[in-house]
Amino acid sequence: MQEALQNPDPGEKSKLSPLSVLAAILVLAFLVTGIVLFLREPETSPSAQPSSQPSAITAEQVAYAKTIRIDNVTLSRAENFLHQEVTILDADAVNAGTRAVEALSVTVEFADTLNQVVLRETRPALGTPPSTLAPGQSRHFQISFDRVPASWNMQQPSVHVSYLHFASLK
């Protein structure tokens, strides 16, 4: 009896069931997918920086950014469809300069009680796709934040222009 356990019949082949082959293929596919996703570079969120905008801002654009005012900043809280609390920033971008602006992004910074930045996000302010902000014109925008840290001091965040692109002259 012991000999039978140690020396299986050489003529008998082990059979793999189709179900175990399928399970092995699925496990292998999940492993390969996981490795690919882990090694892939993270994509930047389109809402964080639109792909049509270069990351650099010229000295002329920096100077003109001072003529763009961010007025009527208000905060509110709401619940999203996942029953999570969302912080909503409403504001107006006012073009007090002499040139039309085709694209505009603002950076919003939330601080803690020590005035250290706990959340900084850059978002477009002229909509998607952006519409031109003419001289003297103002445009309302709204930005939602679903992950404001608990260490936020509950004060109004700072909002400033971080990118702009002039409309082409016709």
Order of alpha helices (4+ residues) and beta strands (2+ residues): alpha-alpha-alpha-beta-beta-beta-beta-beta-beta
